[in-house]
Structure formats: C-alpha cells, structure tokens
C-alpha cells in the first residue's frame, strides 16, 4: 500500500466489544478508512455488496452464518474484496479451511495491536498473511494428505520453482510479475500449475509445503 492509497475497510463480527476495539484501532492508522460495521454474516454480505470495500475483516464463528460461508459469498461478488479472517481459533482445520476458501490473511484476536496493524498493512500491499505460530499447524494438516514428498518429485519447472520461491516470501501475483517482468496472468497460470502438481488448493499451503521440503 503506497502512502497516497487509502483502503476502505468493512468489519463483520458479532462481538460488539471486539468490533468496537477494532474500529477504534483502524481509525488511528493512516491508510485505512472504516466504511462499515456489520453485526452478523448476512448483514456483512449485504454491506459488502453495497459499500464495495477494499478489505473485509471477518469473524470465523458467528451465530447466523459461519465465516467460511460468508467468505464463499464474498468471493462471488463482482467487486471482490480482500478478506482477512480474525478469530480466536488456532485450530489447524480452521486455518486450512479458511486458506482453501481464499482468505488473504488469518489473524488471531489476541494479537498485539501493533502486530495486527502490521499484518493488515501487508495484506493491503498484496501479501497473504498468517501468524508464524500457525505455520506448524498448517504443515501438520498437510502432512497427513497424499502429495509429492519432495520438490523434485513434484516435477516443477525452473520457472515454477522461481515463482514458488516468491510465493514463500509472501509476494502477490502482481508483485511476482513485476519481479520477473511477466504479466500477472502468466503468474496466475504458473501458480495454478504449481498447486495442481502439489495437489494443494491455496498459495499459502504451497508456501508452507515448500518450506517443509526445501531441504530435499
């Protein structure tokens, strides 16, 4: 996110105190503009459709709609926002489900405010962010599933390996394209092939899997 850019933000959370605290935090951070607060999943979907925010901060466990279902609905919008799941759950299955649903970040509600702001700035800049302490949970979830046991066995091309290396660092498709001077669409094709060869469904899974196998 460059200095002149402002990210419009929608909060979707059914916990009033946390929602209020997050709203206050965003108002103090330059570069973020709070445009709405939804008290439930259904309201969040409607507000996202109307307000067309750049970024949605979404609770996982809500009384009316599970955050994963809200995420699926947000991914169908014409103006598709970036979505960060902010939750108390540090369960591996929840992390995996959210990432496979296409979230741009998975953050824990007990994070220090400074760390949360830094993570949101990274997401606004095009990175996919999860707390380092959750990487081992994601890695453990992936180990139990059948897929290539090494980078060599995966049969990735040299260009796909280079793209995967950039995914590991958290770069977005657009940023990877700039690094290699290729079109963003070309990067998307490479990422699609990488995920297919590794039998994975998200770029964060690919990053975690790659780190686990860099020694191979």
Secondary structure, 3 states (H helix, E strand, C coil): CCCCCCEEEEEECCCHHHHHHHHHHHHCCCCEEEEEEECCHHHHHHHHHHHCCCEEEECCCCCCCCHHHHHHHHCCCCCCCEEEEEECCCCHHHHHHHHHCCCCEEEECCCCHHHHHHHHHHHHCCCCEECHHHHHHHHHHHHCCCCCCCHHHHCCCHHHHHHHHHHHCCCCHHHHHHHHCCCHHHHHHHHHHHHHHHCCCCHHHHHHHHHHHCCC
